[in-house]
Amino acid sequence: TIRTSTPLRRAIPITKDITVVIDAGHGKMPDGNFSGARDGNVYEDEIVLALAREIKANNQNDHIKILLSRNSDVDLHQRVEFARKNNADLFISLHVGAPDPANQPTENRTSGFEIMVSNKEPFYQKESELLGSVLQQELNEVHYTYPKLLKRNTGIWVIDKNVCASVLVECGYITDPADRAFITKKENYHLVAGKILNAIERFAS
């Protein structure tokens, strides 16, 4: 379900500085091929990198420092170390899904946005779940976002082993027609970026 009536982004004042790593999932492998999901000529790697850049470009809050874990098609393998070195307060990993029976969350889904948190109960689990809940509320205003926080059976390194509150945002499924139509429209990057920034500000405040 695509939401057509979207309120303007609202600025939420925060008083302390925070550093947020926006992780565009996947990227090119050494052989030059993309490592993310693909449907025809639509690549997860390109979508999430464009979205990460949109989030950084639209941030106008002087108290929020946005860092990108990768700025090109060359994948950065040390993402958790990147967060550690930069004293990150939040880590948001962006992905676009495709059904994978061998590696599904605890609730099997094939459409809609989703928010995943660690299934390992790291020390920052409560903060991650709070961030995830706020992200769910914000993103659901522009595209259907599953109301429960999901946990993948096999775990996810960047949210299991991180140094701060960490979530994975599955920005729809590349194989679902409605999701693909939404997430491949450039104007929707702006909407999604605005909602993610709203969620960061709400969490920080």
C-alpha positions in Angstrom: 0.0 0.0 0.0 1.4 3.4 -1.1 0.5 6.4 1.0 -0.2 9.4 -1.2 -0.8 12.1 1.4 2.4 12.8 3.3 2.9 15.6 5.8 5.9 17.9 5.5 9.0 16.9 7.5 8.8 18.4 10.9 11.9 19.6 12.7 12.2 18.2 16.3 14.7 20.1 18.4 17.4 18.1 20.2 20.0 19.4 22.5 22.9 17.0 22.3 25.2 16.0 19.4 24.8 12.5 18.0 26.7 10.6 15.3 24.6 8.3 13.1 26.1 5.8 10.6 23.8 5.1 7.6 24.9 1.8 6.2 24.0 1.3 2.5 23.9 -2.5 2.4 26.0 -4.7 0.1 28.0 -3.0 -2.7 30.2 -4.3 -5.5 32.4 -7.4 -4.9 36.0 -7.6 -6.0 34.9 -9.2 -9.3 32.8 -6.1 -10.0 29.4 -7.7 -9.5 26.8 -6.4 -7.1 26.3 -8.5 -4.0 22.7 -7.5 -3.1 19.3 -8.5 -4.4 18.4 -8.0 -8.0 15.3 -8.1 -10.1 16.0 -7.5 -13.8 18.0 -4.3 -14.0 16.9 -3.1 -10.5 19.7 -3.5 -8.0 19.4 -3.3 -4.2 23.0 -2.0 -4.0 22.2 1.1 -6.1 18.8 1.8 -4.4 20.2 1.8 -0.8 23.3 3.9 -1.7 21.1 6.5 -3.3 18.8 6.5 -0.3 21.7 6.8 2.1 23.0 9.8 0.2 19.5 11.4 0.3 19.4 11.0 4.1 22.8 12.8 4.4 21.9 15.5 1.9 18.6 16.3 3.7 19.9 16.4 7.2 19.7 20.0 8.4 20.1 19.4 12.1 23.4 20.8 13.4 23.3 18.3 16.3 23.1 15.3 14.0 26.3 14.1 12.2 25.5 11.6 9.4 28.2 9.3 8.2 27.9 6.9 5.3 29.6 3.5 5.7 30.2 3.5 1.9 30.3 6.4 -0.5 30.7 4.5 -3.7 30.1 1.1 -5.2 33.1 -0.3 -3.4 31.9 -2.2 -0.4 33.3 -1.3 3.0 33.8 -4.6 4.9 34.6 -3.1 8.3 31.3 -1.5 9.0 31.1 -2.2 12.7 34.7 -1.0 13.1 33.7 2.1 11.1 31.0 2.8 13.7 33.5 2.2 16.6 36.1 4.5 15.2 33.6 7.3 14.7 32.0 6.8 18.2 28.6 6.2 16.6 25.5 6.6 18.7 23.2 5.0 16.1 23.6 2.6 13.2 20.9 2.2 10.6 21.6 -0.4 7.8 19.5 0.0 4.7 18.5 -2.9 2.5 15.9 -4.0 -0.1 14.8 -7.6 0.3 14.1 -10.6 -1.8 12.6 -13.8 -0.5 15.2 -16.3 0.8 13.8 -19.4 2.4 17.1 -20.2 4.0 17.5 -16.9 5.8 14.0 -15.5 6.6 13.1 -13.6 9.8 11.1 -15.4 12.4 7.9 -14.2 10.6 8.1 -15.1 6.9 7.3 -12.0 4.8 7.6 -11.0 1.1 6.3 -7.5 0.9 6.3 -4.2 2.8 9.0 -2.3 4.7 10.4 -4.1 7.8 12.5 -3.2 10.7 14.9 -5.8 12.1 16.7 -5.9 15.4 19.3 -8.3 16.8 18.2 -11.7 18.1 21.3 -11.9 20.3 20.2 -9.4 23.0 23.3 -7.2 22.9 23.7 -4.6 25.6 22.1 -1.9 23.4 19.0 -4.1 22.6 16.4 -1.8 24.4 17.7 1.3 22.6 17.7 -0.6 19.3 14.1 -1.6 19.8 13.1 1.9 20.7 14.8 3.2 17.6 13.1 0.5 15.5 9.7 1.3 16.9 10.0 5.0 16.1 11.3 4.1 12.6 8.3 1.9 12.0 5.9 4.6 13.0 7.5 7.2 10.7 8.0 5.0 7.7 4.5 3.6 7.9 3.3 7.1 7.0 4.7 6.8 3.5 4.7 3.1 2.7 3.3 0.1 4.6 5.7 -0.9 7.3 5.2 -4.1 9.2 4.1 -3.2 12.8 6.3 -5.7 14.6 10.1 -5.7 15.0 11.6 -8.7 13.3 14.6 -10.9 14.2 16.3 -13.0 11.6 16.9 -16.6 12.6 20.6 -16.7 11.7 21.4 -13.2 13.0 22.9 -10.2 11.3 26.5 -9.1 12.0 26.1 -5.3 11.8 23.3 -5.3 14.4 24.5 -8.2 16.5 28.1 -7.1 16.9 27.8 -3.3 16.8 28.8 -0.7 19.4 25.5 1.2 19.6 21.8 1.1 19.0 21.5 -0.7 15.6 18.7 -1.6 13.3 18.3 -2.9 9.8 15.6 -1.3 7.6 14.3 -3.5 4.8 13.0 -0.9 2.4 10.5 -3.3 0.8 11.0 -6.3 -1.4 12.5 -5.9 -4.8 10.4 -8.8 -6.1 7.1 -7.3 -4.9 5.5 -5.1 -7.6 4.1 -2.4 -5.2 7.3 -2.2 -3.2 9.5 -2.1 -6.3 7.3 0.6 -7.9 7.6 2.7 -4.7 11.3 2.3 -4.0 12.5 2.8 -7.6 10.9 6.3 -7.9 13.5 8.9 -7.1 11.0 11.3 -5.5 10.2 8.7 -2.9 13.8 8.6 -1.7 13.1 12.1 -0.4 10.0 10.9 1.5 11.8 7.9 3.0 14.9 10.0 3.9 12.7 12.6 5.7 11.0 9.9 7.7 14.2 8.3 8.8 15.6 11.7 9.8 12.4 12.3 11.8 12.9 9.0 13.6 16.5 9.9 14.4 15.4 13.3 15.9 12.6 11.7 17.9 14.9 9.1 19.3 17.6 11.6 20.2 15.1 14.0 21.8 
